[in-house]
């Protein structure tokens, strides 16, 4: 079984590994590569994988990470202020959020959908790869993690 234990920069993957967001935040797990081969992720604690990351392992094996399509809710509004209010309320609930120009996206949750509709946003449910914001500490290059 191939082991992948670090993220490479400037490399390409020989195989691919498609994972949901929930699986991309787990550092240690057994996986099946898209080619069908079993593998083990043994990454440093706190590693969050992004679509396009390339993993390396002993012996030089590489694999590129792909973000799986999953059920997401995309919220839009007539004004930027409403999108900001939605981001505030979702952040206050520690919900991972992907931001775009005039929209925000989160893993589908009908309770959150109803909350945002109540604030005046339009919410559409669909399938898409989910790539939420990494957070201030990750953006600064820090490996900060904590539990709530």
Wavefront OBJ file of the C-alpha trace (Angstrom):
o trace
v 0.000 0.000 0.000
v 1.372 3.394 -1.033
v 1.791 5.976 1.748
v 1.523 9.726 1.137
v 3.010 11.764 3.961
v 3.703 15.277 2.655
v 2.413 17.994 0.318
v 4.703 18.887 -2.588
v 5.079 22.254 -4.289
v 5.621 22.594 -8.013
v 5.036 18.907 -8.718
v 2.576 16.893 -10.778
v 0.699 13.791 -9.688
v 1.026 10.424 -11.369
v -2.442 9.411 -10.129
v -5.388 11.294 -8.631
v -7.382 11.106 -5.413
v -10.889 12.569 -5.248
v -12.082 13.490 -1.751
v -14.987 15.397 -0.201
v -14.166 18.392 2.006
v -14.813 16.306 5.127
v -12.157 13.814 3.986
v -9.696 16.561 2.936
v -9.444 17.787 6.532
v -8.503 14.362 7.932
v -4.736 13.900 8.196
v -4.638 10.151 8.635
v -6.887 7.792 6.710
v -7.045 4.894 4.308
v -8.123 5.951 0.835
v -8.611 4.498 -2.620
v -6.931 6.367 -5.461
v -9.021 7.116 -8.535
v -7.129 4.305 -10.280
v -8.524 1.893 -7.667
v -5.274 1.345 -5.762
v -5.438 1.472 -1.948
v -3.288 4.085 -0.197
v -2.711 5.620 3.209
v -2.607 9.329 4.014
v -0.213 9.968 6.905
v 0.019 13.756 6.719
v 1.085 16.134 9.491
v -1.733 16.873 11.935
v -3.807 19.882 10.869
v -3.125 19.520 7.136
v -6.104 20.650 5.046
v -5.939 19.480 1.446
v -7.116 21.641 -1.452
v -8.061 20.597 -4.952
v -4.844 20.621 -6.994
v -2.501 19.816 -4.082
v 0.066 17.156 -4.926
v 1.023 14.608 -2.289
v 4.302 12.760 -2.135
v 5.460 9.664 -0.362
v 8.518 7.524 0.231
v 9.956 6.270 -3.036
v 8.817 9.309 -5.025
v 5.186 8.362 -5.657
v 2.871 11.315 -6.273
v -0.875 11.876 -6.395
v -2.905 14.996 -7.178
v -5.875 15.778 -4.927
v -9.207 16.536 -6.569
v -12.182 18.082 -4.760
v -15.262 15.890 -5.032
v -18.559 17.379 -6.105
v -20.918 17.464 -3.127
v -24.231 18.964 -2.037
v -23.741 22.686 -1.424
v -25.914 25.731 -0.896
v -25.023 28.931 -2.746
v -26.451 32.161 -1.377
v -26.759 35.409 -3.325
v -28.365 38.743 -2.543
v -29.352 42.003 -4.177
v -26.862 43.953 -2.056
v -23.326 43.272 -0.814
v -24.488 44.117 2.724
v -26.813 41.101 2.768
v -23.979 38.795 1.663
v -21.823 40.265 4.453
v -24.609 39.686 6.992
v -24.898 36.086 5.841
v -21.123 35.603 6.173
v -21.267 37.063 9.688
v -24.071 34.745 10.812
v -22.479 31.647 9.248
v -19.087 32.523 10.750
v -20.714 32.997 14.139
v -21.808 29.343 13.824
v -18.298 28.234 12.742
v -19.586 27.165 9.318
v -16.897 26.731 6.647
v -17.679 29.160 3.814
v -16.455 29.505 0.252
v -16.590 33.099 -0.995
v -17.094 34.401 -4.509
v -17.924 37.704 -6.145
v -21.437 38.397 -4.847
v -22.070 34.927 -3.418
v -21.096 32.530 -0.656
v -21.296 28.751 -0.486
v -21.412 26.192 2.322
v -22.105 22.480 2.637
v -25.841 22.062 2.224
v -27.864 22.368 5.415
v -31.599 23.100 5.192
v -31.608 24.905 8.569
v -28.880 27.300 7.369
v -30.714 27.704 4.053
v -33.869 28.784 5.918
v -31.879 31.179 8.132
v -30.337 32.919 5.108
v -33.659 33.094 3.289
v -35.054 34.728 6.420
v -32.298 37.348 6.161
v -33.403 38.108 2.581
v -30.915 36.046 0.531
v -31.673 33.692 -2.341
v -30.358 30.163 -1.729
v -29.847 27.550 -4.452
v -28.939 23.950 -3.686
v -26.690 22.097 -6.120
v -23.603 19.948 -6.601
v -20.145 21.499 -6.749
v -16.626 20.985 -5.416
v -16.408 22.801 -2.054
v -13.275 24.901 -1.426
v -13.895 27.017 1.689
v -11.690 29.837 2.937
v -8.601 28.511 4.693
v -8.822 31.012 7.556
v -6.568 33.831 8.674
v -3.928 31.621 10.280
v -3.632 29.309 7.270
v -3.443 32.288 4.910
v -0.518 33.625 6.941
v 1.255 30.277 6.601
v 0.648 29.145 10.175
v -0.417 25.607 10.972
v -2.889 26.759 13.641
v -5.623 24.392 14.723
v -7.836 24.321 17.762
v -10.878 22.513 19.062
v -14.161 24.051 20.177
l 1 2 3 4 5 6 7 8 9 10 11 12 13 14 15 16 17 18 19 20 21 22 23 24 25 26 27 28 29 30 31 32 33 34 35 36 37 38 39 40 41 42 43 44 45 46 47 48 49 50 51 52 53 54 55 56 57 58 59 60 61 62 63 64 65 66 67 68 69 70 71 72 73 74 75 76 77 78 79 80 81 82 83 84 85 86 87 88 89 90 91 92 93 94 95 96 97 98 99 100 101 102 103 104 105 106 107 108 109 110 111 112 113 114 115 116 117 118 119 120 121 122 123 124 125 126 127 128 129 130 131 132 133 134 135 136 137 138 139 140 141 142 143 144 145 146 147 148
